[in-house]
C-alpha cells in the first residue's frame, strides 16, 4: 500500500458553551502495523456513548491509543506485520480498540481480532463488537453470572442492554430490565427479557421486590451510578454482585454500609477500554470461545437500529443523544452495504 494517508472522522476543538466539538471528515496519517499487529480496512463501526464523551473532551483515550473516535470496527485484513501468521489479507474480522474505529484503516493487535461469522454482514459485526464484548465481560468474567441466577439490566434497549439480555437468557438466567418507554419494554421482552419495567412510571426497586416475592436479584449491570446505589444494595440477594460500567447519573452518593456486610455484597467497577493488551487478550479469547459460536448460529444477534454513512456522523451522534434508539447505531463507509 503506497498511500500514507486515509480519511477519518476528526474532532475539531471549536466547542461553544454546550461543549460539543465539531466533527469533520478529513485526511490523517494511515497507521502501520507494528510487530504483532494487523492493519484492517474498516467497513463499518458503531457509535457508543464513550464517543460522545470523548467528543466533548470528557473521556480522553488511554496513553498510546489512537486519538480518533471509535471503540469498535468490522472490516477485512489488508496487511500484517511479519510476525503475524494467523491472519491473512482478505480475512473478515471485527473487534474492539481503545481508539481509531472512525478511521478508514485501523491497526489492531492480532490476538484481539475475531472472525466475522458467515451469517453476519460488516454492519452487523460492527453492531456486535463492543456491546457483546462488554456485556460478556461484565456478566460472566466479572460477575460470574450462573445459570438459574437473576439479573437486572438498566437501559435494556441500548446496545449493551440488548446484548446482555440475549447472552443472559442463552445462559439460563432470569432477566429483568428497565427501559424508558412502553415500546422499549415491549421490545426487550420480545428479545428474551422475562420482566420489563418502565423506570419513568415505576420505582424499579419496589417492582423487582414485588415480582421476585421479596428475593431481589443476584447481579445488576449498571451504567447510571450514584442515584441508584442505595436501591441496588436493597434489592441484591445475599452474595449479590453490582457491576458499574458507567456513571451517567453521577459519581458521588451516600449509602448505608450495613447491607454490604450483612448480605456479603460485591461492588465492582469495570472499564474495557483502558485494560492492558494482555488483559484484553484474555477477554477476547474467552469471547471467541463462548460468544462467537452463538453469534454464528444466530442464537444471539446484534440489533441494528439505524445505519449512517460515515459523512453523516454528526447526525448519528445527535440520534444517540436523543436516546430514542433500540440497539446499535452503525456508521458505514459504503452505503452500498446497507
CORNOR-V689987 format. One record per helix or strand. SS is the DSSP state (alpha for helix, beta for strand). FROM is the first residue (numbers start at 1). TO is the last residue. If there is no record, write none. Layout:
SS:FROM:TO
SS:FROM:TO
This chain:
beta:5:12
beta:22:29
beta:37:46
alpha:49:55
beta:72:80
beta:92:96
beta:103:103
beta:105:109
alpha:110:112
beta:114:115
alpha:122:142
beta:150:153
alpha:159:170
beta:174:179
alpha:182:191
beta:195:198
alpha:204:211
beta:217:222
beta:225:225
alpha:226:235
beta:236:244
beta:250:250
alpha:258:262
beta:266:269
alpha:277:290
alpha:292:297
beta:304:309
alpha:310:322
beta:328:332
alpha:335:337
